[in-house]
Amino acid sequence: MKLFSQIESMGHEQVVYCSDKESGLKAIIAIHNTTLGPALGGTRLLPYEKEDEALNDVLRLSRGMTYKAACAGLALGGGKAVIIADPNQKSEAMFRSYGRFVESLNGRYITAEDMNTNVANMDYIRLETRYVTGVSAGFGGSGDPSIMTAKGVLYGIEASIKYRIGKNDLQGVKIAVQGIGAVGKHLCKMLHEKGAKLFITDIDDNKLKQAHSLYNATIVTEAELYSLDVDVYAPCARGSILNSSTIGRLKAKVVAGCANNQLEDEEKHAKNLKDNKILYAPDYVINAGGLINVANELTGYNLEKVESEVARIANTLESIFIEADKLSLTTQEAAKRFAEKRIQSVANLKIMSSFNHSAIGNIIK
């Protein structure tokens, strides 16, 4: 019963376990909330050491997607999936098998790229189901959404710097970027073009050398990164990176990055940041650019519309910062209230609509 109590405590609607011995597929799909629309969220592929870790990850990620879609103003719910595998084990058969499981949900869940999955993998899934986004142009898609994720994070960093220290640009602003992956590499390029001074770390030395060469970025170790005297700390790698061990070492005035589930304990560590006078840009608000991008594929992709919606991330963050200060909340609490208010308002509309239809039916009878 531990499984059901965990699902119920986090408010999930459905969790699906997927297994296919022939292709080696082991996956979990979590649908958190579909009040605003079908659940959309990427498929993450990692060699989780324990199945409990995979379950905990997919439950947290899918809940974050609910709030992300709500804060971004999208008519979508929150879902996520994880495939338990080594990235070197990826195959067409694995993704096509997974695609059949997605298809079996009849549109309640729509998938996309995430960590260790890419456009080519989505194209394999598309051979089995239409409920996938982030596919190649050959399937009518927009391709890799990570550029839009990075652009949204850039806008969020600009809004955070303006709110925290009153500076209207990033010229000379010192930013520590942790993780030079699919999003991090684009973010570094954009920050460099804005005149920011970059400090970078990653487990891949080749990525670090390339970023150093292209953007004059200073390479540091992960241990050094937290205590750097910088304006912004941008976590762009793994989750749970803001915890009791790291927060006390931060000298940054702002935390704003693309990583999901940055807070190890959402309540406790959001308060730690607030108490340390560090402005936190909630991850599911600032990193919504990729979701906005793939969501637009569902209604007919329009780049100008996507750009406009991604730019609004800055306005949403500013509203959350103001609300947090006004009510003496953490920014995490303010973001959650922002999302839940929209979800509840739509839920109320559905209840009213159901009531009206019932009443009309009784009158006709």
Secondary structure, 3 states (H helix, E strand, C coil): CHHHHHHHHHCCCEEEEEEECCCCEEEEEEEEECCCCCEECCEEEECCCCHHHHHHHHHHHHHHHHHHHHHCCCCCEEEEEEEECCHHHCCHHHHHHHHHHHHHCCCCEEECCCCCCCHHHHHHHHCCCCCECCCCHHHCCCCCCHHHHHHHHHHHHHHHHHHHHCCCCCCCCEEEEECCCHHHHHHHHHHHHCCCEEEEECCCHHHHHHHHHHHCCEECCHHHHHCCCCCEEEECCCCCCECCCCHHHCCCCEECCCCCCCECCHHHHHHHHHHCCCEECCHHHHCCHHHHHHHHHHCCCCHHHHHHHHHHHHHHHHHHHHHHHHHCCCHHHHHHHHHHHHHHHHHHHHHHHHHHHHHHHHHHC
